[in-house]
Amino acid sequence: MTDFFAATPGGAMLAFSVVLAVFGHAGLWFAERRATPDTIESTESSGELRRESPAVVNLLSHDATLTAAGMRATVVDLAARGWLRILPPVNDDEVSRVRPASAAYDGDALLPHERLVFQHILARFTTDQAIPARHLAVDIRGSWWRRFRNLVHAEARRAGLVKRRWSVLLLAGPVLAAGLGLFTWNASRDDGTAVAVVDSLERRLIALAALIALLLLVYRIVRHVISNDVAYTESGVATTSGWLSVRNRLVGGGFAPMAASSIEVGDRRLAYAAAMGLADGARVELPLAREDHRRAWSAVGAGGRLVRIRYPWRPLYGINPIYALVGGLVAAFVGLRLRRFFSDVARGDAWESLYDRFPEQDWLIIAVATTVTALMFIPIVLGVWGAIAGAADMFNTVERTGVVIRARRPAEVTPLPRSLVKRVEGDRYSLYVAVDDGSSDTITAWRASERTAMPQGVDAVVRATPILGYIRRASPIGHIIHE
């Protein structure tokens, strides 16, 4: 491994590999946008219930993505069809109780994903007592959930409503860029010139960054290839439009506060309302899985619409622009000075006394000084970014007046290991806040501190910076917060 990175990278091949890495990620970004389902509008049909199961309806009504509401809707539907009984809470508990029943319609058969849910409940019914719904909770990252999702996808594909999202044509460009990029990077490892490590740090860091970018590109491509993501077919688009018209009809039906324990056998409307994000009462009584972090139905605007939420993870996100500007300038200045000093140490132009005191360990001194010189690029790059972003956001503010559609701690939505994020965050309180004002179907969440954090579901006026996502001021509508 040491010999692999010992050669001095450079030349046209290195530049070519960098360009291919950039084009590969850009091409994959474009492919991801192309693969993202378009917004589907409801039709002017009568809004009658159709034949699809509630879990499939949940898939169709949420960007061809199954959410936690799909399982909840399945439980409610099984109760409406007589397979289960949902009993009201007891002892001032908000959670319902569930038990098997024997009032199912003659000839009613369960689909594979419905059978999985039913067996999940039966496996926990070991006494004559009804099971508290919290005991049925399923982690959406667990193997059970993946099996449930695969069964729902299989049912939707069997009906011709969805297809695989990622095709060979969509990924051909990024795959070609990744393959050629790795080939040219390997060819650039030695440009034929012998240069000391400390004198070629910039080239080596560029080569390392290019390799990381290419490997990340390969990782993203592989994830898409092995994923079970689906997209709408033409029949799926028409079916989804029909179900959205059903949703419009259910909006005024009073299903939002309705308790799951109040349904009558034979009435499946609450199950479909739960599948399409209309049954808050059922969500409280049946906390079977976490709600989707990145998709939510919003009532802001002329009518209900599905919105997508983004949680940025760019460096210094959520930092006060003043701190970012001042801290960035200091970090960049200190990093540049230390980099120059330790590069001189590695060349023997500084700290000569250290070489005189330990002449036999000069190789170790050079190695340590070179390593520290390379590490100084981290504060330099972060400092430059912080200074630029802080200066841009210093007098730039965006204001939204709407509903807090999602409020999430960083560890809940991070693409990084949760343990690492919790360690980095420490005791500092931080919260992603996504405010929907009805202007866009894609919402970028801002990052709030303990002073500006707000709970999900409140109406609020929020002022934040566009690049660093720092919330300057947040106030629930109807309240005045004195600072």
DOGU-582228 format. One line per 2 residues: number of its first residue (from 1); their letters; for each residue x, y, z of C-alpha. Coordinates in Angstrom, 2 decimals, m for minus. Layout:
NUM> A> X:Y:Z; ...
END
This chain:
1> MT> 0.00:0.00:0.00; 2.88:2.38:0.79
3> DF> 4.46:1.67:m2.60; 1.13:2.30:m4.29
5> FA> 1.05:5.92:m3.06; 4.81:6.47:m3.20
7> AT> 4.95:7.47:m6.85; 4.56:11.15:m7.70
9> PG> 1.20:11.71:m9.45; 0.77:14.33:m12.12
11> GA> 0.51:15.02:m15.82; m2.42:15.13:m18.19
13> ML> m3.78:11.81:m16.96; m4.36:13.22:m13.46
15> AF> m6.17:16.24:m14.91; m8.23:13.91:m17.09
17> SV> m9.20:11.76:m14.10; m10.31:14.87:m12.17
19> VL> m12.46:15.98:m15.11; m13.99:12.50:m15.39
21> AV> m14.78:12.47:m11.65; m16.56:15.82:m11.98
23> FG> m18.47:14.74:m15.08; m19.35:11.41:m13.47
25> HA> m20.90:13.01:m10.40; m22.65:15.61:m12.56
27> GL> m24.03:12.87:m14.79; m25.25:10.87:m11.80
29> WF> m26.88:13.99:m10.35; m28.68:14.49:m13.65
31> AE> m29.70:10.81:m13.73; m31.08:11.07:m10.20
33> RR> m33.15:14.09:m11.20; m34.43:12.24:m14.25
35> AT> m35.30:9.21:m12.13; m37.18:11.24:m9.53
37> PD> m40.91:10.84:m10.20; m42.69:13.92:m11.51
39> TI> m45.46:15.53:m9.51; m48.78:13.90:m10.39
41> ES> m52.00:15.89:m10.37; m55.36:14.47:m9.39
43> TE> m57.97:13.77:m12.06; m61.53:15.02:m12.10
45> SS> m62.91:11.52:m11.55; m65.57:10.66:m9.02
47> GE> m63.04:9.70:m6.37; m64.39:6.22:m5.72
49> LR> m62.25:3.68:m3.88; m60.25:1.45:m6.22
51> RE> m58.99:m2.12:m5.92; m55.38:m1.46:m4.81
53> SP> m54.39:m2.23:m1.22; m53.65:0.67:1.17
55> AV> m49.92:m0.14:1.22; m49.76:0.07:m2.58
57> VN> m51.72:3.34:m2.41; m49.17:4.65:0.07
59> LL> m46.42:3.73:m2.40; m48.19:5.48:m5.26
61> SH> m49.04:8.64:m3.34; m45.53:9.21:m1.96
63> DA> m43.29:9.52:m5.02; m43.27:5.75:m5.61
65> TL> m41.73:5.36:m2.14; m43.23:3.26:0.64
67> TA> m43.40:5.10:3.98; m44.20:4.08:7.55
69> AG> m47.83:4.99:6.93; m48.04:2.00:4.58
71> MR> m47.81:m0.47:7.46; m50.14:1.57:9.66
73> AT> m52.71:1.71:6.88; m52.42:m2.06:6.42
75> VV> m53.21:m2.66:10.11; m56.22:m0.34:9.92
77> DL> m57.37:m2.06:6.73; m57.08:m5.52:8.31
79> AA> m59.29:m4.26:11.14; m61.81:m2.84:8.67
81> RG> m61.93:m6.22:6.91; m62.41:m8.12:10.17
83> WL> m59.01:m9.77:10.51; m58.05:m7.66:13.52
85> RI> m59.68:m5.65:16.26; m58.28:m2.26:17.30
87> LP> m59.35:m1.45:20.86; m59.26:2.05:22.40
89> PV> m56.45:3.06:24.77; m56.73:2.37:28.50
91> ND> m55.20:3.97:31.61; m54.85:7.38:29.97
93> DE> m52.55:5.89:27.33; m52.68:7.34:23.80
95> VS> m51.75:4.03:22.20; m54.41:1.61:20.97
97> RV> m54.43:m2.13:21.58; m54.61:m4.74:18.83
99> RP> m55.80:m8.32:18.84; m56.74:m10.93:16.20
101> AS> m60.39:m11.32:15.28; m62.51:m13.86:13.44
103> AA> m64.98:m11.65:11.61; m63.23:m11.57:8.24
105> YD> m65.41:m11.73:5.17; m65.91:m15.12:3.57
107> GD> m63.60:m15.44:0.60; m61.41:m12.52:1.64
109> AL> m57.76:m13.46:1.01; m54.68:m11.67:2.23
111> LP> m52.00:m10.41:m0.12; m48.41:m11.44:0.73
113> HE> m47.54:m8.13:2.41; m50.83:m8.16:4.33
115> RL> m50.14:m11.72:5.49; m46.72:m10.60:6.72
117> VF> m48.30:m7.87:8.86; m50.97:m10.24:10.17
119> QH> m48.36:m12.86:11.10; m46.26:m10.14:12.75
121> IL> m49.19:m9.42:15.07; m50.06:m13.09:15.65
123> AR> m46.48:m13.83:16.68; m46.82:m11.34:19.54
125> FT> m50.28:m12.44:20.66; m49.20:m14.92:23.32
127> TD> m51.99:m14.30:25.85; m55.65:m13.39:25.79
129> QA> m54.75:m9.75:26.36; m54.76:m7.30:23.45
131> IP> m51.30:m6.12:22.40; m50.38:m2.44:22.94
133> AR> m49.58:m0.97:19.55; m46.15:0.17:20.70
135> HL> m45.14:m3.50:21.00; m45.72:m3.88:17.27
137> AV> m43.36:m1.07:16.30; m41.02:m1.94:13.46
139> DI> m37.76:m0.19:12.73; m37.89:1.01:9.10
141> RG> m34.20:0.13:8.73; m34.70:m3.44:9.90
143> SW> m34.90:m6.62:7.87; m38.62:m6.95:8.54
145> WR> m39.30:m3.60:6.93; m37.17:m4.42:3.90
147> RF> m39.16:m7.63:3.42; m42.44:m5.74:3.74
149> RN> m41.30:m3.12:1.26; m40.18:m5.74:m1.24
151> LV> m43.55:m7.48:m1.03; m45.42:m4.22:m1.60
153> HA> m43.17:m3.41:m4.56; m43.78:m6.88:m5.97
155> EA> m47.55:m6.42:m5.69; m47.38:m3.03:m7.42
157> RR> m45.18:m4.46:m10.20; m47.56:m7.39:m10.65
159> AG> m50.36:m4.89:m11.21; m48.23:m3.01:m13.75
161> LV> m48.14:0.18:m11.68; m44.39:0.52:m11.11
163> KR> m41.10:m0.55:m12.67; m37.44:m0.48:m11.68
165> RW> m36.28:3.09:m11.30; m32.70:2.61:m12.46
167> SV> m32.11:1.50:m16.03; m28.89:0.76:m17.91
169> LL> m29.41:3.87:m20.04; m29.62:6.18:m17.03
171> LA> m26.44:4.84:m15.43; m24.38:4.28:m18.59
173> GP> m22.74:7.72:m18.54; m21.69:7.69:m14.85
175> VL> m20.45:4.09:m15.16; m18.29:5.00:m18.18
177> AA> m16.93:8.08:m16.40; m16.10:6.07:m13.28
179> GL> m14.32:3.31:m15.23; m12.27:5.68:m17.38
181> GL> m11.57:7.88:m14.36; m10.08:5.01:m12.35
183> FT> m8.03:3.90:m15.36; m6.60:7.37:m16.01
185> WN> m5.99:7.93:m12.29; m3.94:4.75:m12.08
187> AS> m2.00:5.81:m15.19; m1.19:9.17:m13.56
189> RD> 0.43:7.72:m10.43; 3.96:8.33:m11.74
191> DG> 4.69:11.07:m14.26; 8.38:10.08:m14.46
193> TA> 9.79:12.85:m12.24; 11.31:12.25:m8.81
195> VA> 9.99:14.91:m6.42; 10.14:15.02:m2.64
197> VV> 6.82:14.39:m0.96; 6.72:17.80:0.70
199> DS> 7.29:19.49:m2.67; 4.48:17.55:m4.35
201> LE> 1.84:17.69:m1.62; m0.62:19.67:m3.70
203> RR> m0.49:17.16:m6.55; m0.74:14.24:m4.14
205> LI> m3.74:15.75:m2.35; m5.45:16.44:m5.68
207> AL> m4.80:12.84:m6.69; m6.14:11.56:m3.36
209> AA> m9.25:13.76:m3.67; m9.81:12.50:m7.21
211> LI> m9.51:8.88:m6.06; m11.96:9.43:m3.21
213> AL> m14.39:11.15:m5.59; m14.17:8.27:m8.07
215> LL> m14.64:5.63:m5.37; m17.61:7.57:m4.00
217> LV> m19.05:7.67:m7.51; m18.68:3.89:m7.79
219> YR> m20.32:3.46:m4.38; m23.31:5.61:m5.36
221> IV> m23.72:3.74:m8.65; m23.62:0.35:m6.91
223> RH> m26.19:1.52:m4.37; m28.58:2.49:m7.16
225> VI> m28.00:m0.78:m9.02; m28.77:m3.01:m6.02
227> SN> m31.58:m0.82:m4.67; m35.21:m1.78:m4.95
229> DV> m36.33:1.73:m5.92; m39.25:1.92:m8.32
231> AY> m40.81:4.48:m10.66; m44.28:4.89:m12.12
233> TE> m45.41:3.21:m15.31; m47.97:4.95:m17.53
235> SG> m50.66:2.87:m15.87; m49.23:3.81:m12.47
237> VA> m49.46:7.52:m13.28; m53.13:7.17:m14.24
239> TT> m53.87:5.08:m11.16; m52.09:7.54:m8.89
241> SG> m54.09:10.41:m10.37; m57.25:8.52:m9.56
243> WL> m56.17:7.91:m5.97; m55.27:11.57:m5.53
245> SV> m58.83:12.42:m6.51; m59.95:9.99:m3.80
247> RN> m57.70:11.84:m1.39; m59.32:15.15:m2.33
249> RL> m62.69:13.64:m1.51; m61.46:12.29:1.81
251> VG> m59.97:15.64:2.89; m63.34:16.95:3.95
253> GG> m64.47:13.67:5.46; m63.17:14.35:8.96
255> FA> m60.62:11.54:8.95; m57.73:13.57:10.39
257> PM> m58.74:13.35:14.08; m60.49:9.99:13.78
259> AA> m59.16:7.29:16.10; m58.24:3.96:14.58
261> SS> m60.24:2.21:17.32; m63.46:3.89:16.13
263> IE> m63.65:2.29:12.68; m66.47:m0.03:11.73
265> VG> m65.97:m3.36:10.05; m66.46:m2.89:6.32
267> DR> m65.45:0.78:6.17; m61.99:0.93:4.62
269> RL> m61.86:4.70:4.10; m59.74:5.40:7.20
271> AY> m57.15:2.90:5.98; m56.79:4.72:2.67
273> AA> m56.79:8.07:4.47; m53.93:6.80:6.65
275> AM> m52.07:5.60:3.55; m52.28:9.07:2.00
277> GL> m51.26:11.06:5.08; m54.71:12.19:6.24
279> AD> m55.17:10.29:9.53; m53.31:12.02:12.35
281> GA> m55.44:10.27:14.94; m54.45:6.86:13.61
283> RV> m50.80:7.94:13.59; m50.98:8.80:17.31
285> EL> m52.85:5.64:18.29; m50.75:3.34:16.11
287> PL> m47.08:4.43:16.36; m45.91:1.44:14.35
289> AR> m42.93:3.03:12.63; m41.24:6.39:12.19
291> ED> m42.74:8.77:9.68; m40.79:9.51:6.54
293> HR> m38.12:12.15:7.05; m37.94:13.31:3.45
295> RA> m41.56:13.23:2.25; m44.65:14.77:3.78
297> WS> m48.15:15.72:2.73; m48.80:19.39:3.35
299> AV> m52.08:21.30:3.43; m50.36:24.64:2.78
301> GA> m51.61:26.26:m0.40; m54.69:25.67:m2.49
303> GG> m54.83:21.96:m1.68; m52.89:19.03:m0.32
305> RL> m49.59:18.34:m2.01; m46.58:16.12:m1.45
307> VR> m43.40:17.98:m0.54; m39.82:16.73:m0.44
309> IR> m37.45:17.78:2.35; m33.68:18.15:2.00
311> YP> m31.28:18.15:4.95; m27.99:19.72:3.79
313> WR> m24.73:18.42:5.24; m22.29:20.90:3.75
315> PL> m19.52:22.11:6.10; m20.42:24.70:8.77
317> YG> m24.13:24.39:8.01; m26.13:26.12:10.75
319> IN> m23.24:28.34:11.91; m23.75:32.07:12.49
321> PI> m22.32:33.91:9.43; m20.25:36.19:11.66
323> YA> m18.60:33.21:13.34; m18.12:31.52:9.96
325> LV> m16.48:34.63:8.47; m14.19:35.45:11.40
327> GG> m13.41:31.84:12.25; m12.82:31.02:8.59
329> LV> m10.34:33.86:8.15; m8.50:32.90:11.32
331> AA> m8.44:29.19:10.39; m7.21:29.91:6.85
333> FV> m4.52:32.30:8.11; m3.28:29.94:10.82
335> GL> m3.41:26.98:8.42; m1.34:28.84:5.81
337> RL> 1.26:29.91:8.34; 1.57:26.46:9.88
339> RR> 1.68:24.84:6.46; 4.59:27.07:5.43
341> FF> 6.40:26.49:8.70; 6.11:22.69:8.70
343> SD> 6.97:22.45:5.00; 10.18:24.34:5.84
345> VA> 10.78:21.89:8.68; 10.37:18.96:6.28
347> RG> 12.93:20.52:3.92; 15.34:21.23:6.77
349> DA> 15.04:25.04:6.42; 13.48:25.48:9.88
351> WE> 13.97:23.93:13.29; 17.55:23.00:12.39
353> SL> 18.27:22.44:16.08; 15.85:19.52:16.07
355> YD> 17.84:17.83:13.30; 21.07:18.54:15.18
357> RF> 19.74:16.97:18.39; 18.32:13.86:16.68
359> PE> 20.42:13.24:13.56; 19.51:9.56:13.37
361> QD> 15.77:10.31:13.46; 15.77:12.85:10.62
363> WL> 13.57:10.55:8.54; 10.96:10.57:11.33
365> II> 11.07:14.35:11.65; 10.59:14.71:7.89
367> AV> 7.66:12.24:7.91; 5.89:13.96:10.82
369> AT> 6.43:17.45:9.40; 5.19:16.36:5.98
371> TV> 2.08:14.78:7.51; 1.27:17.93:9.50
373> TA> 1.82:20.02:6.36; m0.72:17.90:4.52
375> LM> m3.23:18.12:7.39; m3.04:21.92:7.32
377> FI> m4.98:21.87:4.05; m8.10:20.94:6.07
379> PI> m8.35:24.21:8.05; m7.28:26.14:4.95
381> VL> m10.08:24.73:2.79; m12.70:24.93:5.55
383> GV> m11.54:28.42:6.45; m11.82:29.68:2.87
385> WG> m15.27:28.11:2.54; m16.40:29.57:5.89
387> AI> m15.14:33.04:4.99; m16.86:33.02:1.60
389> AG> m20.15:31.59:2.90; m20.13:33.86:5.96
391> AA> m19.50:36.96:3.83; m22.28:35.98:1.42
393> DM> m24.76:35.38:4.26; m23.77:38.36:6.39
395> FN> m26.51:40.62:5.03; m28.56:38.02:3.16
397> TV> m31.73:36.64:4.73; m34.65:34.52:3.52
399> ER> m38.00:34.64:5.30; m40.69:31.96:5.26
401> TG> m44.13:32.09:6.82; m45.75:28.68:6.99
403> VV> m45.95:25.36:8.80; m43.02:23.49:10.34
405> IR> m43.51:20.37:8.24; m40.54:18.49:9.72
407> AR> m38.33:18.94:12.79; m35.47:16.45:13.04
409> RP> m32.29:16.03:15.08; m29.14:15.69:12.92
411> AE> m28.54:12.09:14.00; m31.95:11.11:12.57
413> VT> m31.26:12.26:9.02; m27.50:11.99:8.69
415> PL> m25.89:10.01:5.84; m22.95:9.42:8.20
417> PR> m22.79:6.87:11.04; m25.08:8.02:13.83
419> SL> m22.53:7.30:16.53; m20.05:9.62:14.79
421> VK> m22.60:12.41:14.46; m23.63:12.13:18.10
423> RV> m19.99:12.31:19.15; m19.38:15.37:16.98
425> EG> m22.56:17.11:18.15; m21.84:16.38:21.81
427> DR> m24.13:18.30:24.17; m24.88:21.00:21.60
429> YS> m28.57:21.16:20.78; m29.32:21.36:17.09
431> LY> m32.47:20.77:15.07; m33.28:20.72:11.37
433> VA> m36.44:22.76:10.76; m38.29:22.58:7.42
435> VD> m40.87:25.33:6.92; m43.43:24.98:4.14
437> DG> m44.81:28.27:2.83; m46.42:26.74:m0.24
439> SS> m43.96:28.24:m2.73; m42.10:25.04:m3.65
441> DT> m42.55:21.28:m3.58; m38.92:20.87:m2.44
443> IT> m38.00:22.38:0.93; m34.49:22.83:2.26
445> AW> m34.40:22.48:6.04; m32.57:25.08:8.08
447> RA> m30.62:24.31:11.22; m31.87:25.77:14.49
449> SE> m30.25:26.14:17.88; m32.04:25.73:21.20
451> RT> m33.04:29.41:21.03; m34.71:29.15:17.59
453> AM> m35.98:25.53:17.60; m39.70:24.89:17.16
455> PQ> m41.84:21.74:17.28; m43.24:20.11:14.21
457> GV> m46.72:21.23:13.18; m46.70:24.85:14.42
459> DA> m47.29:27.88:12.22; m44.24:30.10:12.31
461> VV> m42.30:32.95:10.76; m38.66:31.99:10.23
463> RA> m35.77:34.13:8.97; m32.60:32.30:7.95
465> TP> m29.50:32.62:5.77; m29.61:30.84:2.39
467> IL> m26.11:29.28:2.23; m25.26:28.38:5.82
469> GY> m28.89:27.73:6.80; m28.51:29.65:10.07
471> IR> m31.86:30.64:11.60; m31.62:34.25:12.72
473> RA> m35.09:34.45:14.19; m38.05:32.12:14.57
475> SP> m41.39:32.98:16.07; m44.61:30.93:16.20
477> IG> m47.45:32.85:14.62; m49.50:34.55:17.30
479> HI> m46.54:34.81:19.68; m43.94:37.52:20.13
481> IH> m40.51:36.38:21.31; m38.50:39.10:23.03
483> E> m34.76:38.64:22.66
END
